[in-house]
Amino acid sequence: MAALRRRFPQLRDPPSEDIRYAAQNRQAGMRRLAVRSELVLVVGSPDSHNTNRLVQVSLTAGTPAHLVRDAHDIRDEWLERVRVVGVTAGAPAPPALDRRRPDGTGRTRLW
């Protein structure tokens, strides 16, 4: 940020209320998704606080959740006997996600 501020002295941060509202909105959406799912996959970076928080919100709601970077991170054993998988993404999720369904459980549908 310091380098950006030196180059662009007029740079302003968004109001903190906007950031908090966006985070609260994503977390509320996660709670709704979690109660309708048997498993939740959160796509994003393991380094992202937001993405990790979404995983925690699902776990707190009683729904197992895993953070994945793409479909290759999904383990077959997570999908055993699961019919409804909720999928969401943290704010810094990669722009292009691998949208293939993993093999092994023909009944489970993923994004």
C-alpha positions as CSV (number, residue, x, y, z in Angstrom):
1,M,0.0,0.0,0.0
2,A,2.8,2.4,0.8
3,A,4.2,2.1,-2.8
4,L,0.7,2.8,-4.2
5,R,0.3,5.8,-1.9
6,R,3.6,7.2,-3.0
7,R,2.6,6.9,-6.7
8,F,-1.0,7.9,-6.2
9,P,-1.1,10.4,-3.2
10,Q,-4.9,10.9,-3.7
11,L,-5.6,7.2,-3.2
12,R,-8.3,6.6,-0.6
13,D,-9.3,3.5,1.2
14,P,-13.0,2.4,0.9
15,P,-15.0,3.1,4.0
16,S,-14.5,0.4,6.6
17,E,-18.3,0.0,6.9
18,D,-18.4,-1.1,3.2
19,I,-15.8,-3.8,3.8
20,R,-17.5,-5.0,7.0
21,Y,-20.9,-5.1,5.2
22,A,-19.4,-7.2,2.3
23,A,-17.8,-9.7,4.7
24,Q,-21.0,-9.9,6.8
25,N,-23.0,-10.4,3.7
26,R,-20.8,-13.3,2.4
27,Q,-20.9,-14.9,5.9
28,A,-24.7,-14.7,6.0
29,G,-24.9,-16.3,2.6
30,M,-22.6,-19.0,3.7
31,R,-24.8,-19.8,6.7
32,R,-27.8,-20.2,4.3
33,L,-25.8,-22.4,2.0
34,A,-24.4,-24.5,4.8
35,V,-27.8,-25.4,6.3
36,R,-29.0,-26.6,2.8
37,S,-25.9,-28.7,2.1
38,E,-24.3,-31.9,3.3
39,L,-20.8,-30.6,2.4
40,V,-19.5,-27.2,1.5
41,L,-16.5,-26.5,-0.7
42,V,-15.0,-23.0,-0.5
43,V,-12.8,-22.1,-3.5
44,G,-10.0,-19.7,-2.7
45,S,-6.5,-19.2,-1.3
46,P,-5.4,-20.8,1.9
47,D,-3.8,-17.5,2.7
48,S,-7.1,-15.6,2.6
49,H,-8.6,-14.7,5.9
50,N,-12.0,-14.3,4.2
51,T,-11.9,-17.7,2.6
52,N,-10.9,-19.4,5.9
53,R,-13.6,-17.5,7.7
54,L,-16.2,-18.9,5.3
55,V,-15.0,-22.4,6.0
56,Q,-15.4,-21.7,9.8
57,V,-18.9,-20.3,9.3
58,S,-20.0,-23.6,7.6
59,L,-18.4,-25.7,10.3
60,T,-20.1,-23.6,13.0
61,A,-23.4,-24.2,11.3
62,G,-22.7,-28.0,11.6
63,T,-21.8,-28.6,7.9
64,P,-18.5,-30.1,7.0
65,A,-16.5,-27.7,4.8
66,H,-13.1,-27.8,3.0
67,L,-11.1,-25.0,1.4
68,V,-10.0,-26.0,-2.2
69,R,-8.0,-24.1,-4.7
70,D,-9.6,-25.9,-7.6
71,A,-11.3,-29.2,-8.4
72,H,-8.1,-31.1,-8.2
73,D,-8.0,-30.5,-4.4
74,I,-11.3,-32.3,-3.9
75,R,-10.9,-35.8,-2.3
76,D,-13.2,-38.6,-3.3
77,E,-13.7,-39.6,0.4
78,W,-15.3,-36.2,1.1
79,L,-18.0,-37.0,-1.4
80,E,-18.9,-40.4,-0.1
81,R,-22.7,-40.6,0.7
82,V,-23.0,-36.9,0.0
83,R,-25.9,-35.8,-2.3
84,V,-25.9,-32.0,-1.8
85,V,-22.6,-30.1,-2.1
86,G,-22.6,-26.3,-1.7
87,V,-19.9,-24.5,-3.5
88,T,-18.9,-20.9,-2.9
89,A,-15.8,-18.8,-3.3
90,G,-13.9,-16.4,-1.1
91,A,-13.4,-12.8,-2.3
92,P,-9.9,-13.4,-3.7
93,A,-10.9,-16.6,-5.6
94,P,-9.0,-17.2,-8.8
95,P,-10.7,-15.8,-11.9
96,A,-10.8,-19.0,-13.8
97,L,-11.8,-22.1,-11.9
98,D,-11.6,-25.7,-13.1
99,R,-15.3,-26.5,-13.4
100,R,-14.9,-30.3,-14.1
101,R,-16.7,-32.7,-11.8
102,P,-14.5,-35.3,-10.1
103,D,-14.9,-38.9,-11.1
104,G,-16.1,-41.6,-8.7
105,T,-19.6,-40.4,-7.5
106,G,-22.0,-40.1,-10.4
107,R,-24.8,-38.8,-8.1
108,T,-22.8,-35.9,-6.6
109,R,-22.9,-32.8,-8.8
110,L,-20.4,-30.1,-8.4
111,W,-20.3,-26.6,-9.9
